[in-house]
Amino acid sequence: MKKYLIVFLVFLAIFLTLGVLNYFEIISLTNWGEYVLTNTPVLKEYVKRDEQYDKLQKEKQELDSDFQKLKSENEELKSQLKSANNKIANLEEELKNIQNSYQELQSSEATAEEKINKLVGIYTEMEAQKAASIFSTLNEDLALKILSNLDGEVAANIMSNLEPEVAAQLSQAMDE
């Protein structure tokens, strides 16, 4: 039993000495272990597998990195898509507003045109002298709209009864 105890203590002393030397980096058990593994003929096959494993691990890390890049690009594209969809929705809303405004403008123009046509009918039935006296008090735009819609003969009779300055001014404005 003493022999076993002495052998055990010797091995314990060797392991403790190696552990202390490794701890203070006087020797490197890791390097020594790699040397033994790579130079032992039976273990060389397993070392190759570890190299293949390292290669696969490296490939996996590259694939993970690529995946993260693609994932961030995907998130950015989703953000851009959402922004574009918001812009489309805003533009569609603006288009509806413009269409509504256009319809209102058309209806108001139709109403204004109806009023002009009614005035044209009234001035067509009126005597040229009375129509001329009213025309001289109208604003130029309204007078031009009515004159341009009047029959040529009726418009000529009204213009001939206007003061020459007013008739000249309306004639020049019609030419523009």
C-alpha positions as a printed Julia matrix, in Angstrom:
176×3 Matrix{Float64}:
   0.0     0.0     0.0
   2.93    2.29    0.68
   4.08    1.77   -2.89
   0.73    2.97   -4.25
   0.77    5.95   -1.98
   4.3     6.9    -3.06
   3.39    6.5    -6.76
   0.26    8.55   -6.21
   2.2    11.31   -4.45
   4.84   11.36   -7.2
   2.15   11.71   -9.87
   0.4    14.37   -7.82
   3.67   16.3    -7.46
   4.3    16.05  -11.23
   0.77   17.25  -12.09
   0.93   20.08   -9.57
   4.35   21.14  -10.9
   3.07   21.07  -14.49
  -0.07   23.0   -13.47
   1.99   25.71  -11.71
   4.41   25.98  -14.64
   1.48   26.22  -17.09
  -0.26   28.8   -14.9
   2.79   31.05  -14.87
   3.21   30.38  -18.62
   6.65   28.88  -18.23
   5.46   25.93  -20.3
   2.32   25.56  -22.44
   0.41   22.36  -21.96
  -1.92   23.35  -24.81
   0.92   23.56  -27.32
   2.38   20.32  -26.01
  -1.02   18.62  -26.35
  -1.44   19.85  -29.93
   2.04   18.63  -30.78
   1.28   15.17  -29.4
  -2.05   15.0   -31.25
  -0.71   16.13  -34.61
   2.35   13.86  -34.5
   0.66   10.67  -33.28
  -0.15    8.56  -36.38
  -3.38    7.12  -34.98
  -4.78   10.54  -34.02
  -3.93   12.36  -37.29
  -7.26   11.29  -38.83
  -9.18   12.94  -35.98
  -7.11   16.08  -36.26
  -8.13   16.35  -39.92
 -11.73   16.1   -38.87
 -11.17   18.96  -36.46
  -9.74   21.02  -39.32
 -12.8    20.18  -41.4
 -14.97   21.11  -38.44
 -13.15   24.43  -38.14
 -13.64   25.01  -41.86
 -17.37   24.25  -41.53
 -17.59   26.52  -38.49
 -15.95   29.32  -40.48
 -18.39   28.77  -43.35
 -21.27   28.77  -40.88
 -20.06   32.07  -39.4
 -19.82   33.58  -42.9
 -23.32   32.34  -43.71
 -24.63   33.76  -40.42
 -22.98   37.08  -41.23
 -24.51   37.07  -44.71
 -27.87   36.17  -43.21
 -27.68   39.11  -40.79
 -26.76   41.45  -43.65
 -29.68   40.17  -45.73
 -31.99   40.45  -42.75
 -31.01   44.09  -42.18
 -31.37   44.82  -45.9
 -34.8    43.18  -45.8
 -35.82   45.37  -42.85
 -34.6    48.45  -44.7
 -36.51   47.45  -47.82
 -39.64   46.86  -45.74
 -39.22   50.33  -44.27
 -38.81   51.84  -47.74
 -41.87   49.92  -48.97
 -43.94   51.2   -46.07
 -42.76   54.74  -46.78
 -43.6    54.36  -50.47
 -47.05   52.98  -49.61
 -47.65   55.97  -47.33
 -46.6    58.34  -50.12
 -48.96   56.54  -52.53
 -51.82   56.83  -50.05
 -51.1    60.55  -49.59
 -50.92   61.08  -53.35
 -54.19   59.19  -53.85
 -55.81   61.38  -51.2
 -54.44   64.48  -52.92
 -55.71   63.2   -56.28
 -59.21   62.74  -54.82
 -59.1    66.29  -53.46
 -57.99   67.64  -56.84
 -60.71   65.67  -58.62
 -63.33   67.02  -56.2
 -62.03   70.56  -56.71
 -62.09   70.03  -60.48
 -65.7    68.83  -60.36
 -66.68   71.82  -58.22
 -64.9    74.14  -60.65
 -66.66   72.53  -63.61
 -70.03   72.89  -61.96
 -69.32   76.52  -61.04
 -68.13   77.18  -64.62
 -71.29   75.54  -65.93
 -73.32   77.73  -63.62
 -71.38   80.82  -64.74
 -71.84   79.82  -68.38
 -75.56   79.39  -67.81
 -75.68   82.88  -66.3
 -73.75   84.33  -69.24
 -76.11   82.59  -71.69
 -79.09   83.98  -69.79
 -77.58   87.49  -69.96
 -76.89   86.99  -73.68
 -80.56   86.13  -74.16
 -81.61   89.23  -72.2
 -79.29   91.58  -74.16
 -80.38   90.02  -77.47
 -83.98   91.01  -76.71
 -83.05   94.51  -75.52
 -82.76   97.63  -77.67
 -79.17   98.38  -78.71
 -79.16  101.86  -77.04
 -80.31  100.53  -73.65
 -77.89   97.59  -73.86
 -75.04  100.0   -74.72
 -75.79  102.2   -71.71
 -75.67   99.12  -69.43
 -72.52   97.8   -71.12
 -70.64  101.0   -70.37
 -71.16  100.32  -66.61
 -70.19   96.59  -66.66
 -66.7    95.4   -65.79
 -64.62   94.61  -68.84
 -64.43   90.82  -68.33
 -68.19   90.39  -68.06
 -68.8    92.7   -71.03
 -66.32   90.7   -73.13
 -67.93   87.37  -72.21
 -71.38   88.64  -73.13
 -70.18   90.27  -76.38
 -68.33   87.16  -77.5
 -71.48   85.06  -77.06
 -73.82   87.52  -78.76
 -74.85   87.15  -82.37
 -72.58   89.26  -84.63
 -75.31   91.68  -85.69
 -76.57   92.24  -82.13
 -72.99   92.79  -80.86
 -72.33   95.27  -83.69
 -75.49   97.27  -82.83
 -74.52   97.46  -79.13
 -70.88   98.44  -79.96
 -72.09  101.18  -82.32
 -74.18  102.71  -79.51
 -71.28  102.71  -76.99
 -69.06  105.72  -76.41
 -66.09  105.48  -78.79
 -63.52  105.12  -75.97
 -65.42  102.22  -74.36
 -66.01  100.54  -77.75
 -62.29  100.87  -78.6
 -61.26   99.48  -75.22
 -63.59   96.47  -75.57
 -62.41   95.89  -79.17
 -58.77   95.87  -78.1
 -59.53   93.53  -75.21
 -61.36   91.14  -77.58
 -58.31   91.13  -79.86
 -55.98   90.0   -77.04
